[in-house]
Amino acid sequence: MPRIATVAVVGCLFVVALVGLSVRKLSAQLAHGTAAPEFSAQAALGGEVRAFDLKTALAKGPVVLYFFPKSFTSGCTVEAHLFSEHIGDYEKLGATVIGVSGDDIETQKRFSTQECRSAFLVASDPGLKIAAAYDAKLAGNFSNRTSYVIAPDGTIAYAYTSLDPSKHVEDTLAALHTLVAKR
């Protein structure tokens, strides 16, 4: 086989392998019923920085934790708008909503006011340690778009991964309704 053809075949196999890994990674998430990893982080709400602690939040009710790739990108902005438009629905169900990405806290302060419309917390996860614990880390400094509903007992009640931001709010609200109905 000529050298150029060999390089092309090896290159194609490498791309196929990478695509296979990416497809598997896009669907990765923690399983229903497993313990949610505890974490604390700096978060912004309305441009103000505050501490967020999962255990403290769960003492008040369920937590909707959603990971997003990067503040101020088109899909992440759409998702933030959707969560902010439905924050009253989450509050009626007793849930706390927090978004998390690898962006620094200064970026999250701006994102919290401009795109999250000061409706919910958005946390900074430098180094994506929280994302990694929740199996929501992609390559580089990007989180996968993964949403979790965490029950007050600290277990995963629902998980959903899709780069399409359109269903995360609808699906987490449906999962919360199911969780509240079981109590």
PyMOL commands that set and color helices and strands:
alter all, ss='L'
color gray80, all
select helices_A, chain A and resi 3-26+54-58+74-85+87-92+105-114+126-133+165-182
alter helices_A, ss='H'
color red, helices_A
select strands_A, chain A and resi 40-45+48-53+63-67+96-101+121-124+146-150+156-161
alter strands_A, ss='S'
color yellow, strands_A
deselect
rebuild
show_as cartoon
